Amino acid sequence: MIYCIVMGICAMFMFGIGLVQIKSKKPVAFYSGEKPPMEENVKDIEKWNRKHGIMWILYGIAIVFGIVGGVIVGDSPLLVVIYCGSLLLPIVIMVLYHKKLVKDFIIE
């Protein structure tokens, strides 16, 4: 039960990051310690922010699916697969997608 509450709060935090990024007028960062790109270096700030925001919202949804999946399978070895698939795999995908967005949107 505590896990569900904590992860639910984490999912809401991810939704919040996504919404803030979508509504931002200035270029957003990936939250990996890097600084946001300069406005003049981004081809389309609105699309850049929207794509990053949607990415974070989808991560929040993946966390929710992990919670639901964990409740469904209960105390099972399959739980490890569900948690890795809903928490770790999306981070890897997000990093790769962010690199693609940098190639597509950043002018150097």
C-alpha distances in whole Angstrom, upper triangle without the diagonal:
4,5,5,6,9,10,11,13,14,15,17,19,20,21,23,25,26,27,29,30,32,33,35,39,39,38,34,33,31,29,30,32,35,37,37,40,43,44,47,46,43,45,43,40,39,38,37,34,33,33,31,29,28,27,24,23,23,21,18,19,18,15,14,15,14,10,12,13,11,9,13,14,11,13,16,18,18,15,17,19,17,15,19,20,18,18,21,23,23,24,27,28,28,30,33,33,33,36,38,37,39,42,42,42,43,47,48
4,5,5,6,8,10,11,12,14,15,17,18,20,21,23,24,26,27,29,30,32,33,37,37,36,32,31,29,26,27,29,32,34,35,38,41,42,45,44,42,44,42,39,38,37,36,33,32,32,30,28,27,26,23,22,23,20,18,19,18,15,14,16,14,11,14,15,13,12,16,17,14,15,18,19,19,16,17,20,17,15,18,20,18,17,20,23,22,23,26,27,27,29,32,32,32,35,36,36,38,41,41,41,42,45,46
4,5,5,6,8,10,10,12,14,15,16,18,20,21,22,24,26,27,28,30,31,35,35,34,30,29,26,24,25,27,30,32,33,36,39,40,43,41,39,41,39,37,36,35,33,31,30,29,27,25,25,23,20,20,20,17,15,16,15,11,12,13,11,8,11,13,10,10,14,14,12,13,15,17,16,13,14,16,14,11,15,16,14,13,16,19,19,19,22,24,23,25,28,28,29,31,33,33,35,37,38,38,39,42,43
4,6,5,6,9,10,10,12,14,15,16,18,20,21,22,24,26,27,28,30,34,34,33,29,28,26,24,25,28,31,32,32,36,39,39,42,41,38,40,38,35,34,33,32,29,28,28,26,24,23,22,19,18,18,16,13,14,13,10,9,11,9,6,9,11,9,9,12,14,12,14,16,18,17,13,15,17,14,12,15,16,13,13,17,19,18,20,23,23,23,25,28,28,28,31,33,32,34,37,37,37,38,42,43
4,6,5,6,9,10,11,12,14,15,16,19,20,21,23,24,26,27,29,32,33,32,28,28,25,24,25,27,30,31,31,35,38,38,41,40,38,40,37,35,33,33,32,29,28,28,26,23,23,22,19,18,19,17,14,15,15,12,11,14,12,9,12,14,13,12,16,17,16,17,20,21,21,17,18,20,17,15,18,19,16,15,19,21,20,21,24,25,24,26,29,29,29,32,33,33,34,37,37,37,38,42,43
4,5,5,6,9,10,11,13,14,15,17,19,20,21,23,25,26,27,31,31,30,26,25,23,21,22,24,27,28,29,32,35,36,39,38,36,38,36,33,32,31,30,27,27,26,24,22,22,21,17,17,18,15,13,15,15,11,11,14,12,10,13,15,13,14,18,19,17,18,20,21,20,17,17,19,17,14,16,18,15,13,16,19,18,18,22,23,22,24,27,27,26,29,31,31,32,35,35,35,36,39,40
4,5,5,6,9,10,10,12,14,15,16,18,20,21,23,24,26,29,29,28,24,23,21,19,20,23,25,27,27,30,33,34,37,36,34,35,33,31,30,29,27,25,24,23,21,19,19,18,15,14,15,12,9,11,11,7,8,11,9,7,11,12,11,12,15,17,16,17,19,19,18,14,15,16,13,11,13,14,11,10,13,16,15,15,19,20,19,21,24,23,24,27,28,28,29,32,33,32,33,37,38
4,5,5,6,9,10,11,12,14,15,17,18,20,21,23,24,28,29,28,24,24,21,20,22,24,27,28,28,31,34,34,37,36,33,35,33,30,28,28,27,24,23,23,21,18,18,17,14,13,14,12,9,10,11,8,7,10,10,8,10,13,12,13,16,18,17,19,21,22,20,17,18,19,15,14,16,16,13,12,16,18,16,17,21,21,20,22,25,24,24,28,29,28,30,33,33,32,34,37,39
4,5,5,6,9,10,10,12,14,15,16,18,20,21,22,26,27,26,22,22,20,18,20,22,25,26,26,29,32,32,35,34,32,34,32,29,27,27,26,23,22,23,20,18,18,18,14,13,15,13,10,12,13,10,10,14,13,11,14,17,16,16,19,21,20,22,24,25,23,20,20,21,18,16,18,19,15,14,17,19,17,18,21,22,20,22,25,24,24,27,29,28,29,33,32,32,33,36,38
4,5,5,6,9,10,11,12,14,15,17,19,20,21,25,25,24,20,19,17,15,17,19,21,23,23,26,29,30,33,32,29,31,29,27,26,25,23,21,20,20,17,16,16,15,11,11,13,10,8,11,11,8,9,13,12,11,14,16,15,17,20,21,20,22,23,23,22,18,18,19,16,14,15,16,12,11,14,16,14,14,18,18,16,19,22,21,21,24,26,25,26,29,29,29,30,33,34
4,5,5,6,9,10,11,12,14,15,17,19,20,24,24,23,20,19,17,16,18,20,22,24,23,26,29,29,32,31,28,30,28,25,24,23,22,19,18,18,16,14,13,13,9,8,10,8,4,7,8,6,6,10,10,10,12,14,15,16,18,20,20,22,23,23,21,18,18,19,15,13,15,15,11,10,14,15,13,13,17,17,15,18,21,20,20,23,24,23,25,28,28,27,29,32,34
4,5,5,6,9,10,10,12,14,15,17,18,22,23,22,19,19,17,16,19,21,23,24,23,26,28,28,32,31,28,30,27,25,23,23,22,19,18,18,16,13,14,14,10,9,11,10,7,9,11,9,9,13,14,13,15,17,18,18,21,23,23,25,26,27,25,22,22,22,19,17,19,18,15,14,17,19,16,16,20,20,18,20,23,22,21,25,26,24,26,29,29,28,29,33,34
4,5,5,6,9,10,11,12,14,15,16,20,20,20,16,16,15,13,16,18,20,20,20,23,25,26,29,28,26,28,26,23,22,22,20,17,17,17,15,12,13,13,9,9,12,10,8,11,13,11,12,15,15,15,18,20,20,21,23,25,25,26,28,28,26,23,23,23,20,18,19,19,15,14,16,18,15,15,19,19,16,18,21,20,19,23,24,22,24,27,27,26,27,30,32
4,5,5,6,9,10,11,12,14,15,19,19,18,14,14,12,11,14,16,18,19,18,21,24,24,27,26,24,25,23,21,19,19,17,15,14,14,11,9,10,9,6,6,8,7,5,9,10,9,11,14,14,14,17,19,19,21,23,24,25,26,27,27,25,22,21,21,19,16,17,16,13,12,14,15,12,12,16,15,13,15,18,17,16,19,21,19,21,24,24,23,24,28,29
4,6,5,6,9,10,11,12,14,18,19,18,15,16,14,14,17,19,20,21,19,22,25,24,28,27,24,25,22,20,18,18,17,14,13,13,12,8,9,10,6,5,8,8,6,8,11,10,11,14,15,15,17,19,20,21,23,25,26,28,28,29,26,24,24,23,20,19,20,18,15,14,17,18,14,15,18,17,15,17,20,18,17,21,22,20,22,25,24,23,25,28,30
4,5,5,6,9,10,11,12,16,17,17,14,14,14,13,17,18,19,19,18,21,23,23,26,26,23,25,22,19,17,18,17,14,13,14,12,9,11,12,8,8,12,11,9,12,14,14,14,17,18,18,20,23,23,24,26,28,28,30,31,32,29,27,26,26,23,21,22,22,18,17,19,20,17,17,20,20,17,19,22,20,18,22,23,21,22,26,25,23,25,28,30
4,6,5,6,9,10,10,14,14,14,10,11,10,10,13,15,16,16,14,17,20,20,23,22,20,22,20,17,16,16,14,11,11,12,9,7,10,10,7,8,11,10,10,13,15,14,15,18,19,19,22,23,24,26,28,29,30,31,32,32,30,27,26,26,23,21,21,21,18,16,18,19,15,14,18,17,14,16,19,17,15,19,20,18,19,22,22,20,21,25,26
4,5,5,6,9,10,13,14,13,10,11,11,11,15,17,17,17,15,17,20,19,22,22,19,20,17,15,13,13,12,9,8,9,7,4,6,7,5,5,9,9,9,11,13,14,15,17,19,19,21,23,24,26,27,29,30,32,32,32,29,27,26,26,23,21,21,20,17,16,18,18,14,14,17,16,13,15,17,15,14,18,18,16,18,21,20,18,20,23,26
4,5,5,6,9,12,14,14,12,14,14,14,18,20,20,19,17,19,21,20,23,23,20,21,18,15,13,14,13,10,9,11,10,6,8,10,8,8,11,12,11,13,16,16,17,19,21,21,23,25,26,27,29,31,32,34,34,35,32,30,29,29,26,24,25,23,20,20,22,22,18,18,21,19,16,19,21,18,17,21,21,18,20,23,22,20,22,25,27
4,6,5,6,10,11,11,9,11,12,13,16,17,17,16,14,16,18,17,21,21,18,20,17,14,12,14,13,9,10,12,10,7,10,12,10,10,14,15,14,16,19,19,19,22,23,24,26,28,29,30,32,34,34,36,37,37,34,32,31,31,28,26,26,25,22,21,23,23,20,19,22,21,17,19,21,19,17,21,21,18,19,23,22,19,20,24,26
4,5,5,9,9,8,6,9,10,11,14,16,15,14,11,13,15,14,18,17,15,16,14,11,10,11,9,6,7,9,7,5,9,10,9,10,13,14,14,16,18,19,20,22,24,24,26,28,29,31,32,34,35,36,37,36,34,32,31,30,28,26,26,24,22,21,22,22,18,17,20,18,15,16,18,16,14,17,18,14,16,19,18,16,17,20,22
4,6,8,10,10,9,12,13,14,18,19,18,17,14,16,17,15,19,18,15,16,13,10,8,9,9,5,5,8,7,5,7,10,10,10,13,14,15,16,19,20,20,22,24,25,26,28,30,31,32,34,35,37,38,37,35,33,32,31,28,27,27,25,23,22,23,23,19,19,21,19,16,18,20,16,15,18,18,15,17,20,18,16,17,21,23
4,6,9,10,10,13,15,16,20,21,20,18,15,16,17,15,19,19,16,17,14,11,9,11,11,8,8,11,11,9,11,14,13,13,16,18,17,19,22,22,23,25,27,28,29,31,32,33,35,37,38,40,41,40,38,35,35,34,31,30,30,29,26,25,26,26,23,22,25,23,19,21,23,20,18,21,21,18,19,22,20,18,19,22,25
4,6,7,7,11,13,14,18,18,17,15,12,13,14,12,16,16,14,15,13,9,8,11,10,7,9,12,11,9,13,15,14,15,18,19,19,21,23,24,25,27,29,29,31,33,34,35,37,39,40,41,42,41,39,37,36,35,33,31,31,29,27,26,27,27,23,22,24,23,19,20,22,20,17,20,20,17,18,21,19,16,17,20,22
4,7,9,12,15,17,20,20,18,16,12,13,12,10,13,14,12,14,11,7,7,11,10,8,10,13,13,12,15,17,17,18,21,22,22,24,27,27,28,31,32,33,35,36,38,39,41,42,43,45,45,45,42,40,39,38,36,34,34,33,30,29,30,30,26,25,27,25,22,22,24,21,19,21,21,17,18,21,19,16,16,18,21
4,6,10,13,15,17,17,15,12,9,9,9,7,10,11,10,12,11,7,8,11,10,8,11,14,12,13,16,17,17,19,21,22,23,25,27,27,29,31,32,33,35,37,38,39,41,43,43,45,45,44,42,40,39,38,36,34,33,32,30,28,29,29,25,24,25,24,20,21,22,20,17,19,20,16,15,19,17,14,14,16,18
4,7,10,12,15,15,12,10,6,6,7,6,10,9,8,10,9,6,8,10,7,6,10,11,10,11,14,15,15,17,19,20,21,23,25,26,27,29,30,32,34,35,36,38,39,41,42,43,43,42,40,37,36,35,33,31,30,29,27,26,26,26,22,21,22,21,17,17,19,16,13,15,16,12,12,15,14,11,11,13,15
4,7,9,11,12,10,8,5,7,9,10,13,12,10,13,12,9,10,11,8,6,10,10,8,9,12,12,12,15,17,17,18,21,22,22,24,26,27,28,30,32,33,35,36,37,38,39,39,38,36,34,33,32,30,28,27,26,24,22,22,22,19,17,19,18,15,15,17,15,11,14,15,12,12,15,15,12,12,15,17
4,5,8,8,7,6,4,7,10,12,15,13,12,15,14,11,13,13,10,9,12,11,8,10,13,12,12,15,17,16,17,20,21,21,24,26,26,27,30,31,31,33,35,36,37,38,38,36,34,32,30,30,28,26,25,24,22,20,20,20,17,15,16,16,13,12,14,13,10,12,14,11,11,14,15,13,12,15,16
4,6,8,7,8,8,10,14,15,18,16,14,17,16,14,15,14,11,10,12,11,7,9,12,10,9,13,14,13,15,18,18,18,21,23,22,24,27,27,28,30,32,33,33,34,34,33,31,29,27,26,25,22,21,21,19,17,16,16,14,11,13,13,9,8,11,10,7,10,12,11,10,14,15,14,13,17,18
4,6,7,8,9,12,15,17,20,18,17,20,19,17,18,17,14,13,15,14,10,12,14,12,10,14,16,14,15,18,18,18,21,23,22,24,26,27,27,30,32,32,33,33,33,32,30,28,26,26,25,22,21,21,19,16,16,17,15,12,14,15,11,11,14,14,11,13,16,14,14,18,19,17,17,20,20
4,6,9,10,13,16,19,21,19,18,21,21,19,20,20,16,15,18,16,13,14,17,14,13,16,17,15,17,20,19,19,22,24,23,24,28,28,28,30,32,32,33,33,33,31,30,28,25,25,24,22,20,20,19,16,15,16,14,11,12,14,11,9,13,13,10,12,15,15,14,17,19,18,17,20,20
4,7,9,12,15,18,20,18,18,22,22,20,21,21,18,17,20,19,15,17,19,17,16,19,21,18,20,23,23,22,25,27,26,28,31,31,31,34,36,36,36,36,36,34,33,31,28,28,28,25,23,24,23,19,18,20,18,15,16,18,15,13,16,17,13,14,18,17,15,18,20,19,17,20,20
4,7,9,12,15,17,15,15,19,19,17,19,19,15,15,18,17,14,16,19,17,16,20,21,19,21,24,24,24,27,29,28,30,33,33,33,36,38,38,38,39,38,37,35,33,31,30,30,27,25,26,24,21,20,21,19,16,17,18,15,12,15,15,12,12,16,14,12,15,17,16,14,16,16
4,6,9,12,14,13,13,17,17,15,18,18,14,14,18,17,14,16,19,18,17,21,22,21,23,26,26,26,29,31,30,32,35,35,35,38,40,40,41,41,41,40,38,36,34,33,32,30,28,28,27,24,23,24,22,19,20,20,17,15,18,17,13,14,17,15,13,16,18,15,13,15,15
4,7,9,12,10,10,14,14,11,14,14,11,11,14,14,12,14,17,16,16,19,21,20,22,25,25,25,28,30,30,31,34,35,35,38,40,40,41,42,42,40,38,36,34,34,32,30,29,28,27,24,24,24,21,19,20,20,16,15,17,16,12,13,16,13,11,15,15,13,11,13,14
4,6,8,6,7,11,12,10,13,14,10,11,15,15,13,15,18,18,18,21,23,22,24,27,27,28,30,32,32,34,36,37,38,40,42,43,44,44,44,43,41,39,37,36,35,33,31,30,29,27,26,26,23,21,21,21,18,16,17,16,13,13,15,12,9,12,13,10,8,10,10
4,5,5,7,11,12,10,13,15,12,13,17,17,16,18,21,21,21,24,26,25,27,30,30,31,34,35,36,37,40,40,41,44,45,46,47,48,48,46,44,42,40,39,38,36,34,34,32,30,30,29,27,24,25,24,21,20,21,20,16,16,18,15,12,15,15,12,9,10,10
4,5,6,9,9,7,11,13,11,11,15,16,15,17,20,20,21,23,25,26,27,29,31,32,34,35,36,38,40,41,42,44,45,47,48,49,49,47,45,43,42,40,39,37,36,35,33,31,31,31,28,26,26,25,22,21,22,20,17,18,18,15,13,16,15,11,10,10,12
4,6,8,10,9,13,14,13,14,17,18,18,20,23,23,24,26,28,28,30,32,33,34,37,38,39,41,43,43,45,47,48,49,50,52,51,50,48,46,44,43,41,40,38,37,35,34,33,33,30,28,28,27,24,23,23,22,19,19,19,16,14,15,15,11,9,8,10
4,7,9,9,13,13,11,13,17,16,16,19,21,21,22,25,26,26,29,31,31,33,35,36,37,39,41,41,43,45,46,47,48,49,49,47,45,43,41,40,39,37,35,34,33,32,31,30,27,25,25,24,21,20,20,18,16,15,15,13,10,12,11,8,6,5,7
4,6,6,10,10,8,10,13,13,13,16,18,18,19,22,23,24,26,28,28,30,32,33,34,36,38,39,40,42,43,44,46,47,46,45,43,41,39,38,36,35,33,32,31,29,29,28,25,23,23,22,19,18,18,16,14,14,14,10,9,10,9,6,5,6,9
4,6,9,9,8,11,13,13,14,17,18,19,21,23,24,25,27,28,29,31,33,34,35,37,39,39,41,43,44,45,47,48,48,46,44,42,41,39,37,36,35,33,32,31,30,29,26,25,25,23,20,20,19,17,15,15,14,11,10,11,8,5,6,7,10
4,6,6,6,9,10,11,12,14,16,17,19,20,21,23,25,26,27,29,31,32,33,35,36,37,39,41,42,43,45,47,46,45,42,41,40,38,36,35,34,32,30,30,29,28,25,24,25,22,20,20,20,17,15,16,15,11,12,13,10,7,9,10,14
4,6,5,6,8,10,11,12,14,15,17,18,20,21,23,24,26,27,29,30,32,33,35,36,38,39,41,42,43,45,45,44,41,39,38,37,35,33,32,31,29,28,28,27,24,23,24,22,19,19,20,17,14,16,15,11,12,14,12,8,10,12,15
4,5,5,6,9,10,10,12,14,16,16,18,20,21,22,24,26,27,28,30,32,33,34,36,38,39,40,42,44,44,43,40,38,37,36,34,33,32,30,28,27,28,27,23,23,24,22,19,20,20,17,15,18,16,13,14,16,14,11,13,15,18
4,5,5,6,8,10,10,12,14,15,16,18,20,21,22,24,26,27,28,30,31,32,34,36,37,38,40,42,41,41,38,36,35,33,31,31,30,27,26,25,26,24,21,21,21,19,16,18,17,14,13,15,13,10,12,14,11,9,12,14,18
4,6,5,6,9,10,11,13,14,16,17,19,20,21,23,25,26,27,29,31,32,33,35,36,38,39,41,40,39,36,35,34,32,30,29,28,26,24,24,23,22,19,18,19,17,14,15,15,12,10,12,11,7,9,11,9,7,9,12,15
4,6,5,6,9,10,11,12,14,15,17,18,20,21,23,24,26,27,29,30,32,34,35,36,37,39,39,38,36,34,33,31,29,28,27,25,23,22,23,22,19,18,19,17,14,15,16,13,11,14,14,10,12,15,13,11,12,15,18
4,5,5,6,8,10,10,12,14,15,16,18,20,21,22,24,26,27,28,30,32,33,34,36,38,38,37,34,32,32,30,28,27,26,24,22,22,22,21,18,18,19,17,14,16,17,13,12,15,14,11,14,16,14,12,15,18,21
4,5,5,6,9,10,11,12,14,15,16,19,20,21,23,25,26,27,28,30,31,33,34,36,35,35,32,30,29,27,25,25,24,21,20,20,20,18,15,15,16,13,11,13,13,10,9,12,11,8,11,13,11,11,13,17,20
4,6,5,7,9,10,11,13,14,15,17,19,20,21,23,25,26,27,29,30,32,33,34,34,33,31,29,28,26,24,23,22,20,18,17,18,17,13,13,14,12,9,11,12,9,8,11,11,9,11,14,13,12,13,17,19
4,5,5,6,9,10,11,13,14,16,17,19,20,22,23,24,26,28,29,30,32,33,33,33,30,28,28,26,24,23,22,20,18,17,18,18,14,14,16,14,11,14,15,12,11,15,15,12,15,17,16,15,17,20,23
4,5,5,6,9,10,10,12,14,15,16,18,20,21,22,24,26,27,28,30,32,32,31,28,26,26,24,22,21,21,19,16,16,18,17,13,14,16,13,11,14,15,12,12,15,15,13,16,18,16,16,18,22,24
4,6,5,6,9,10,11,13,14,15,17,19,20,21,23,25,26,27,28,30,29,29,26,24,23,22,20,19,18,16,14,13,14,13,9,10,12,9,7,10,11,9,9,13,13,11,14,16,16,15,18,21,23
4,5,5,6,9,10,11,13,14,15,17,19,20,21,23,24,26,27,28,28,28,25,23,22,21,19,17,17,16,13,12,13,13,10,10,13,11,8,11,13,11,11,15,15,14,16,19,19,18,20,23,25
4,5,5,6,9,10,11,13,14,15,17,18,20,21,23,24,26,28,28,28,25,23,23,21,19,18,18,16,13,13,15,15,11,12,15,14,11,15,16,14,14,18,18,16,19,22,21,20,22,26,28
4,5,5,6,9,10,10,12,14,15,16,18,20,21,22,24,26,26,25,22,20,20,19,16,15,15,13,10,11,13,12,9,11,13,11,10,13,15,12,14,17,17,16,19,21,20,20,23,26,29
4,5,5,6,9,10,10,13,14,15,16,19,20,21,22,24,24,23,20,18,18,16,14,13,13,11,8,8,10,10,6,8,11,10,8,12,14,12,13,17,17,17,19,22,21,21,23,27,29
4,5,5,6,9,10,11,13,14,15,17,19,20,21,23,23,23,21,18,18,18,15,13,14,13,9,9,12,13,10,11,14,14,12,15,17,16,17,20,21,20,22,25,24,24,26,30,31
4,5,5,6,9,10,11,12,14,15,16,18,20,22,22,22,20,17,18,17,13,13,14,12,9,10,13,13,10,13,16,14,13,17,18,17,18,21,22,21,24,26,25,25,27,31,33
4,5,5,6,9,10,10,12,14,15,16,18,20,19,19,16,14,15,13,10,10,11,8,5,7,10,10,7,10,13,12,12,15,17,16,17,20,21,21,23,25,25,26,28,31,33
4,5,5,6,9,10,10,12,14,15,16,18,18,18,16,13,14,13,10,8,10,9,5,6,10,11,9,11,14,14,14,17,19,18,19,22,23,23,25,28,27,28,29,33,35
4,5,5,6,8,10,11,12,14,15,18,18,19,17,14,15,15,11,11,13,12,8,10,13,14,12,15,18,17,17,20,22,21,22,25,26,25,28,30,30,30,32,36,37
4,5,5,6,8,10,10,12,14,16,16,17,14,12,14,12,9,9,12,10,7,10,13,13,12,15,17,16,17,20,21,21,22,25,25,25,28,30,30,30,33,36,38
4,5,5,6,9,10,10,12,14,14,14,11,9,10,10,6,6,9,8,5,8,11,11,11,14,16,16,17,20,21,21,23,25,26,26,29,31,31,31,33,37,38
4,5,5,6,9,10,10,13,14,15,13,10,12,12,9,8,12,11,9,10,14,15,14,17,19,19,20,22,24,24,25,28,29,29,31,34,34,34,36,39,41
4,5,5,6,9,10,13,14,16,13,11,13,13,10,10,14,13,10,13,16,17,16,19,21,21,22,25,26,25,27,30,30,30,33,35,35,35,37,41,43
4,5,5,6,8,11,11,12,9,8,11,10,7,8,12,10,9,12,15,15,15,18,20,20,21,24,25,25,27,29,30,30,33,35,35,36,38,41,43
4,5,5,6,8,9,11,9,6,9,10,7,8,11,11,10,12,15,16,17,19,21,21,22,25,26,27,28,31,32,32,34,36,37,37,39,43,44
4,6,5,9,10,13,11,9,12,13,10,11,15,15,13,15,18,19,20,22,24,24,25,28,30,29,31,34,34,35,37,39,39,40,42,45,47
4,6,9,10,13,10,9,13,13,10,12,16,15,14,17,20,20,20,23,25,25,26,29,30,30,32,35,35,35,38,40,40,41,43,46,48
4,6,6,9,7,7,10,11,9,11,14,14,14,16,19,19,20,23,24,25,26,29,30,30,32,34,35,36,38,40,40,41,43,47,48
4,6,9,9,7,11,12,11,12,15,16,15,17,20,21,22,24,26,26,28,30,31,32,34,36,37,38,40,42,42,43,45,48,50
4,7,8,7,10,12,12,12,15,17,17,18,20,21,23,25,26,27,29,31,32,33,35,37,38,39,41,43,43,44,46,49,50
4,5,5,8,10,10,12,14,15,16,17,19,20,22,24,25,26,28,29,31,32,34,35,36,38,40,41,42,43,45,48,49
4,5,6,8,9,11,12,13,15,16,17,18,20,22,22,24,26,27,28,30,32,33,34,36,38,39,40,42,43,46,47
4,5,5,6,9,10,11,12,14,15,15,18,20,20,21,24,25,26,27,30,31,32,33,36,37,38,39,41,44,45
4,5,5,6,9,10,10,12,13,14,16,18,19,20,22,24,25,26,28,30,31,32,34,36,37,38,39,43,44
4,5,5,6,8,10,10,11,12,15,16,17,19,20,22,23,24,26,28,29,30,32,34,35,36,37,41,42
4,6,5,6,8,10,10,10,13,15,15,16,19,20,21,22,24,26,27,28,30,32,33,34,36,39,40
4,6,5,6,8,10,10,12,14,15,16,18,20,21,22,24,26,26,28,30,31,32,33,35,38,40
4,5,5,6,8,9,11,12,14,15,16,18,20,21,22,24,26,27,29,30,31,32,33,37,38
4,6,5,5,6,9,10,11,13,14,16,17,18,20,22,23,24,26,28,29,30,31,35,36
4,6,6,5,7,10,10,11,13,15,16,17,19,21,21,23,25,26,27,28,30,34,35
4,6,6,6,9,11,11,12,15,16,16,18,21,21,22,24,26,27,28,29,33,34
4,6,6,7,10,11,11,13,15,16,17,19,21,21,23,25,26,27,28,32,33
4,6,5,7,9,10,11,13,14,16,17,19,20,22,24,25,26,27,30,31
4,5,5,6,9,10,11,12,14,16,17,18,20,22,23,24,25,29,30
4,5,5,6,9,10,10,12,14,15,16,18,20,20,22,23,27,28
4,5,5,6,9,10,10,12,14,15,16,19,20,20,21,25,26
4,5,5,6,9,10,11,13,14,16,17,19,20,21,24,25
4,6,5,6,9,10,11,12,14,16,16,18,19,23,24
4,5,5,6,9,10,10,12,14,15,16,17,21,22
4,5,5,6,9,10,11,13,14,15,16,19,20
4,5,5,6,9,10,11,13,14,15,18,19
4,5,5,6,9,10,10,12,14,17,19
4,5,5,6,9,10,10,11,15,16
4,5,5,6,9,10,10,13,14
4,5,5,6,9,10,13,14
4,5,5,6,8,11,13
4,5,5,5,9,10
4,6,6,8,10
4,6,9,11
4,7,10
4,6
4
